[in-house]
Amino acid sequence: MRISMSLAVAAAVLGLSAAARAQAPMEPYQTTEETEAVAQPAPIAPAQQPAQVPVQQPIDPYSAYPAPPAYGYQAPAAGPPATPSPPSYQQGYYLYPTQGQAPVYYAPPPGGCCCCCQQQGTCGYRLAPRVVRKKVWDGARRFSVGAHVGFLTLNQQVGNDQVTLGGAGFQLRLRSAGRWGFEASQSFLHGSYWNDAWQRDSFPFSLSLMFYIFPNKDAHHFNLYGLAGVGLVADSVTLNDENRQQVTQDFTEVEVHAGLGAELRFKWFGIEADARYISLWRDGSDTPSSFYGNVKGAPVQASSYGVQGNLYLSLWF
């Protein structure tokens, strides 16, 4: 009886103990051995600060050259000897323009290519060959030489005869492709009166500026022109003096003239004719001109005027 009671009490106690263990949390790593005290780690000594490395500055490729005075392409200045020069196809600066200004682009030199061409490489582009056009003749004949015959009538009288001189000469003419022209002319004129008792030889040299109505082309066979200019006239007069001895006196005159003319031209051959009004003034500074003064009967008058006419034959080139 006591044994059964003791077993019952022991079973009850074990049941209560198992119920109490089921309610308490279990530590899976808990052991029956006494946990050893964990030693605290030694404090870590502070690390030494590394030496500061100097910060490298960015390379400025243009520091060796002075700053340009303005925007656009600038010729390079001489840099240090050790610095290699820029490639031949782009020397100088590429500058960024200010606001509102177009960008500047420097093209390779004419007749060349990029630097890769010099290194026997392939180039992205090649310059087109320069086309040389042959000059085509514009059809204008600009130079002519020729001869002419003509006369000069003056307001001077010898007895009852009005002085008229006749003769020939040569001329040189230049023309533009348009309407302007130039003439240089030399004439040799002679007049004789009173059975050769009074003779005059005049040698007019004149320069004239010309203006044509039509342009200088072979298609224009007929043309009209106006001219004006100046010149010098050398005169030699042979007459009888008070002793009835024949003497020769020389004079010099200055002249101005203006006139109108017409031209008929077939390519290289031309025929021209013109009429000119001419005014002359005698130079009174030399002898014998100073002896006559304003005497009306002088061999060459102090001032005179007249009409000159010429007929030309010209070869045009």
WOZIRA-V70210 format. One record per backbone hydrogen bond with DSSP energy under -1.0 kcal/mol. CO is the residue of the C=O (numbers start at 1). NH is the residue of the N-H. Records with the same first field share a line. If there is no record, write none. Layout:
# WOZIRA-V70210
CO = NH, NH
This chain:
# WOZIRA-V70210
1 = 5
2 = 6
3 = 7
4 = 8
5 = 9
6 = 10
7 = 11
8 = 12
9 = 13
10 = 14
11 = 15
12 = 16
13 = 17
14 = 18
15 = 19
16 = 20
17 = 21
18 = 22
19 = 23
20 = 24
27 = 30
60 = 63
62 = 65
87 = 90
98 = 101
109 = 112
114 = 117
115 = 119
116 = 121
117 = 120
142 = 175
143 = 317
144 = 173
145 = 315
146 = 171
147 = 313
148 = 169
149 = 311
150 = 167
151 = 309
152 = 165
153 = 307
156 = 163
158 = 161
161 = 158
163 = 154
165 = 152
166 = 190
167 = 150
168 = 188
169 = 148
170 = 186
171 = 146
172 = 184
173 = 144
174 = 182
178 = 216
179 = 212
180 = 176
181 = 210
182 = 174
183 = 208
184 = 172
185 = 206
186 = 170
188 = 168
189 = 202
190 = 166
191 = 200
193 = 198
194 = 197
198 = 193
199 = 238
200 = 191
201 = 236
202 = 189
203 = 234
204 = 187
205 = 232
206 = 185
207 = 230
208 = 183
209 = 228
210 = 181
211 = 226
215 = 217
217 = 220
219 = 221
221 = 265
223 = 263
224 = 213
225 = 261
226 = 211
227 = 259
228 = 209
229 = 257
230 = 207
231 = 255
232 = 205
233 = 253
234 = 203
235 = 251
236 = 201
237 = 249
238 = 199
239 = 247
241 = 244
245 = 241
247 = 239
249 = 237
251 = 235
252 = 283
253 = 233
254 = 281
255 = 231
256 = 279
257 = 229
258 = 277
259 = 227
260 = 275
261 = 225
262 = 273
263 = 223
264 = 271
266 = 269
268 = 316
269 = 266
270 = 314
271 = 264
272 = 312
273 = 262
274 = 310
275 = 260
276 = 308
277 = 258
278 = 306
279 = 256
280 = 304
281 = 254
286 = 290
288 = 291
289 = 293
292 = 295
295 = 298
302 = 282
304 = 280
305 = 155
306 = 278
307 = 153
308 = 276
309 = 151
310 = 274
311 = 149
312 = 272
313 = 147
314 = 270
315 = 145
